[in-house]
Amino acid sequence: GAGSEASEERLIELHQRTNQFNAWKRPLPAPALLRASSSEAFCVRVADRYGSYGLVGGAVLERRGGALRALSFCMSCRVLGRGVEHRMLRELGERATRARPACTRVAVGVVGSRRNLPLRRFLEATRDATDGATLVRAVQREGGAAAAAAEESADSSFDAWAGAPPEVWYDFPARALAELVFDPEAAAAAAKAADAHGTEGGVGGVLGGSGATAQWSDEAPLVCIAERLARIPRESRSVGQAMQARGAARPPLPFLPRHGASA
């Protein structure tokens, strides 16, 4: 319907226009190619007490060799630092562990640029704080080779697009990501430490007084998921509280937890 087409168009636009929190700035394949593939996708909507930010994030995923690979991963900078980025990573972990057979690893493909430093800092911090997480260099690229390859593969086939290697894979244990929780106080301390060292941006951020909540959507035709997506209650005051309300039986972990370590 019209709503699904609008979501699809917004997801494509988001991948094209987002810079700071875009793992690999390349066009998505044509919608028909994505629908015909075995890929998965999700999009996320965010709202706070003042209104809705709309569709602000999404990813295209593929299962391969016991791993769930994020072939795209992007989010609007309008909601950066509110814990939505943590919830997106957690969604990857939850999907991997729910899969049958389960995926034991989650890999996020990244092509670095000066403009996506905030995303790379976030993934680096998550990797450093997670036991068993690694960085795998996929391919060496020069100049605009990555962008040229991305443009060409997007117009050919999904397999060509999915097979184009990024520069690196941020590789995580799936169970660790499935337990990731945003702690705004720890995030504020991390941002202050980054400022003290003169580095750009911040790994996390403080939840704004508005209190944003995220909601997962499977209405876009790009989504090829069999199971129903989990939804975060809109009445929750913050992303962290919403996640705790949804999984109260699982105790919250500290910001970017080291899996298996005490707080």
URJO-V726239 format. One record per backbone hydrogen bond with DSSP energy under -1.0 kcal/mol. NH is the residue of the N-H (numbers start at 1). CO is the residue of the C=O. E is the energy in kcal/mol with one decimal. If there is no record, write none. Layout:
nh=<NH:NH>
co=<CO:CO>
e=<E:E>
This chain:
nh=<5:6:7:8:9:10:11:12:13:14:15:16:17:18:22:23:26:34:35:36:40:42:43:44:45:46:47:48:49:51:53:56:57:58:59:61:62:64:67:68:69:70:71:72:74:75:76:79:82:87:88:89:90:91:92:93:94:95:96:97:98:99:103:104:105:106:107:108:109:110:111:119:120:121:122:123:124:125:126:127:128:129:130:133:134:136:138:139:145:148:149:150:151:152:153:154:156:161:162:163:167:168:169:170:171:172:174:177:178:179:180:187:188:189:190:191:192:193:194:195:196:197:198:199:211:213:215:217:223:236:242:243:244:245:246:247:250:261>
co=<1:2:3:4:5:6:7:8:9:10:11:12:13:14:19:73:24:30:31:32:61:59:217:57:215:54:213:51:210:48:46:44:44:74:42:40:69:67:64:105:62:107:60:60:58:21:56:76:79:83:84:85:86:87:88:89:90:91:92:93:94:95:96:66:66:172:68:170:70:168:23:20:116:117:118:119:120:121:122:123:124:125:127:130:171:169:167:167:142:144:145:146:147:148:149:150:153:157:158:159:110:110:136:108:134:106:104:173:174:176:177:183:184:185:186:187:188:189:190:191:192:193:195:194:208:47:45:43:220:233:238:239:240:241:242:243:247:258>
e=<-2.3:-2.2:-2.0:-2.4:-2.5:-2.3:-2.4:-2.1:-2.5:-2.7:-1.7:-1.4:-2.4:-2.2:-1.0:-2.7:-1.5:-1.9:-2.6:-1.6:-2.4:-1.9:-1.2:-2.3:-3.1:-1.7:-2.8:-2.9:-1.2:-1.4:-3.4:-2.5:-1.2:-2.3:-2.0:-3.3:-2.2:-3.0:-1.5:-2.6:-3.4:-3.5:-2.2:-1.3:-2.3:-1.9:-3.3:-1.4:-1.4:-1.9:-2.1:-1.8:-2.5:-2.1:-1.5:-1.9:-2.7:-2.5:-2.3:-2.2:-1.8:-1.3:-2.8:-1.6:-1.3:-2.7:-2.3:-2.3:-2.0:-2.7:-2.6:-1.5:-1.9:-2.8:-1.9:-2.4:-2.4:-2.4:-2.1:-2.6:-2.8:-1.5:-1.3:-1.7:-2.6:-2.6:-2.5:-1.1:-2.2:-2.5:-2.5:-2.2:-2.4:-2.1:-2.5:-2.1:-1.1:-2.1:-3.4:-2.0:-1.3:-2.0:-2.8:-2.5:-2.6:-3.3:-2.5:-1.6:-2.0:-1.2:-1.7:-2.2:-2.2:-1.9:-2.2:-2.3:-2.2:-2.2:-2.1:-2.1:-2.2:-1.4:-1.3:-2.3:-1.5:-3.4:-3.1:-2.2:-1.9:-1.1:-2.3:-2.3:-2.0:-2.6:-1.8:-1.8:-1.8:-2.5>
